[in-house]
């Protein structure tokens, strides 16, 4: 019974929001506003949709239990409407196949990544993407970074609690690294006498994850990103600098949903070998997966009999 329940659903529908803290505006290069550095509250909206048919297709082709989820991420000033059709600060649209129990990405020809109007098929995602594995351990995991387009270590960083829920903490540290070059007006980077200059694009990030270990769900996630341009090894222009974290209501909804699920899944794993038939009847009776809620910070829906969604 544990193996049947400890899998992600195929037909998930979730929306989660991360924001800069009040009074801690993000800094960004406002291209639409005339290539100027601006400061404002920032918000990142992530929409995840499960593709049942693609999941079945990938599972058949790969010979393993796989979920395929589509995810759209839109980052912009807090007042921006991601459904407006206008251009946000950044946006990505990806289709990712992953193991339903371990949460680890699997190679599949249907994996795609779209940004800046271009789509790359058979995209080489690696590591954890949406969540950590069921029965998360106190060790280092490889977690995907969409800017570097590779997985980097998320190291174990201790235990904690979030609203009374036990969590394991992980930290993914990406030191400043060159990700490419860009041609910009010399006046933008302190060289007004030069028409166009080629600058190095530098990126760094520190992500933090508070993970409910039984389910592997990320209860609280945050990141402190710093992107800037360099000329001759000197920082000359900030392109993005912000610290964002899940909203309080997003976190509360996650805790309220997964605290009882973690308890029941632990009971299944611990006691089913002793009295499996009786416990199975009890779990079915209480409607293990009946709870579904929606708030201003996030909505979710699932009709599958599995236990855990992604946040």
N, C-alpha and C positions, 0 to 999 in steps of 0.2 A: 504493500500500500504506500509506503514512503516513496519509493521510486516513481510511483504514478503521480503522487501529489507534488513532489519536489521538482517541478518543471514550470517554465514560464508559459503563459497562454499564447495561443496563436493569434487571437483576435483582439489584442489589447488596443485601447484608445486612451491616451493620456496627454495632458498638457501641463507642463511645469514652467515656473517662472523664477528667474534669479534676478536680483536687483543690487545696485549699489546701496550702501547704507545711507540713511538720511544725513545730510551734511557732508557726505564724502563723494562728491561728484567725480565722474570719470573724465579723463582728458582724451580728446580724439581729433583727428584731422578731418575737418568738415569740408569735403570736396564740393558738395552741392552748394555750400555757402560761400564759395570763392576761395578755396584752398587756404583756410585759416585754421589755427588751432583753437578749439572750443572746449568748454567745460560744461557738463550737464549731468543730471542723474541718468544712468543707463539701465537698460533692461534687456534681458535675454529670454526669449520665449522658445520653448522646445515642444514640438508636437510629434508624438510617436503613434504610428498606426500599424497594427499587425496585418499581414497579408496572408490569409489562410491558404489560398490556392498556391501561392508561391512557396509557402512553408511545406506543403505536402509535396510539391514538385521537387524542391531541394532535398527533402528527406528521402524521397525515392531515388533520386540521382546519386546521392552521397551515401546511402545505406546507413543513415544515422538519424536520430531524432533532432530535427533542426527547426528553429523558428526564423522567419524572415520578417523583419520590421522595417518600415519606412520612417525616417526621421527628418524633420525640417527644423532648423535652428535659425532664428532671426535675432540679431543684436542691433539695438538702436537707442536713441534717446527715449526716456520713459514715456513721452507723449506720443511716440510714433506708433501708427497702426500697421502691424505686419501684414494685414490682409488688404491694405490699401492699393497695392500694386506699385507703389513708389519704391525707390531703392533704399534699403537700410544701410547701416554702416557695414554690416557683413551678413551673409546668409549662406546656408548650405543645405542641400537636399540629398540624402543618402539612403540607399537600400542595403541592409546588412543582414547576412545570414549568420546565425550563431547557435551553439550547442544549448539546448533548452535547460540542461542541468548545470553545466559548468559556466555558462555565460560567455564562453570564449568564442571569438569569431572563427568561422570555418571558411576555407577557400571555396568559392562557388562562382560560376560564370555570371550569375545574376546580381552580384554585388556591384553597386554603382555609386559614384560620387559626382555631384553637380555643383558648380559654383561659377560665378562670373559668366553665366550663359553657356558653359561647356560641361559636357557629361563624359565621364570616363567609365567604360564598362569593365567588368571583371576586375574590379578594384581590389588591390591587395591589403585589405584590412587585416590587422593582427591584434592579438591580446583580448583583454576585456574591453567592452564597448559600452553597453547599457548598464551593466551591473557587475557585481562580484558573484562568485559561485555560491550555490547552496553549501552550507557548512563551511563558511569562510574561515580560513586559518590565519594565525598570527605570523605571516610571512610576506615576502615581496611578490607582487603580481605585476604583470605587464599590462599597462592601460593605454588605450589608443589616444594619440594626440593628432587632431585634424589639421593643425598648422604644419607640423613636421611630417605628417603623413607616415607615421610609424608609432609603434608602441614603445613606451619608456617605463622604467620602474616606478611603481607606486609602493613605497616601503611602509611596513607596519610601524605605527607611531603611538601605540598604547591603547588602553581601554578608556571608556567613558560612558556617560549616560546622556540621553536626550529625552527630556520630559519623562524620565523614569524608565526609559527603554535602554537596555544595555547595547553598546555599540563598540566596534573595533575601529580605530582611526588609522587612516593611511594618508601618506603625503607623496605627491608626484612633483619633483623639482626639476625644472628644465632651465639650465643655466643659459645665459645669453648666447645665442647662436645665429649665425648668418643664414638667412633663408632664401636670399636672392638679391637682385639689384633692381633699381628703378630709376628712370630718368625724370628729374624734377627741375622746375625753374630755379636758376641760381639764386634769385631773390628770396626764395622760400627757405633756403638753408644758409643764409648769411653770405652769399657770394653774388651780389647784385651785378657785378661786372661780367659775369658769365651767363650766357643765355640759358644753357641747359647743362646740368651736371648729372653724373651717374653716382647714386648713393647706394650704400649697402643697407639692406633691410635686416634688422636685428629683432629677435623675438626671445622672450623669456616668460616663464609662467611658474606659479606654484599652486597646485591644486590640492585641496583637502577633501577627504571623504570620511564621513561617519557612517559605518556600515552595520546594519543589523546582521549578525553573523549566521543565524539559522537560515535566513532566506537569501542573504546576499544583497538585499535591497539597500540603495544609498539613501539614508534618511536625511542627511544634510550634506550638500556639496557646495564647494566654493572655489574660486580661483582668483589669483592676483596676477593679472597679465600686464606685461610691459613690452610694447612694441615701439621701435624708434628707427631713425635713419642715422647712419654714420658716414662721415667723410674722413678718409685718412685716419681711421681709428678713433675719431672724436664724435661724440653724440651731438647731432645738430638739430634734430627735430623729433618730437614725440608724435607718433601716429595713433597709438592707443595705450592708455594706461588707466586701469580700473580694477577694483576689487568687487566682485559680485558673489552673492550667496543666495541659496534658496530662501524664498520668503518665509516668514513665520507661519503663515497659514498653510503653505505648501508642506512645511515640516510637520505641523500639527496633524494634518490629514494623513500623512504617511505613518506617523506614530500610531494614530488611532486605528489605522487599518492593519498595520503589520505586527503590532504587539500581540493581539490575540492569535494571529496566524502563526507567528513564531512559537507561541506556547503550544498550540495544537499540533504543529508539525513536530515539535520536540516530543510531545506525547506519543505521536504515531511512531516515531523512530525508536523511542525508549520502551514503550509498553506493548506494541503490537506483537512482538515475538511471544509474549506471555498470554495475552488475551485478544488477539487480533480481531476475531469475529465480533466480539462484543463492542470493542472500541470502534470498529468500522461502522457498526449500526449507530452508535452514539454520534459519531462525526457527521454521518449523513443526516441524522435527525436534527442536529443543531444548525445545519446549513453552513458548512465551513466557509463557503465562498459567496454567501448571499450578500454580504455588505458591499454596497457600492455608493459612492458619494460624489458630489460635485460642488466646487466652491469657486469663488472669483479667482482664486489662485490656481485652480487646476480641476480638471474633470477626468473621469476615467470610466471605462465600461469593459466588462468581459463576461461572456456567456459560457466560456469553457470551464470544465471542472478542475482546472489546475489551481495552484495555490498563489503564485506570485507574479506580479507585474513588475515592470521597471518604473523608476521615478525619473 
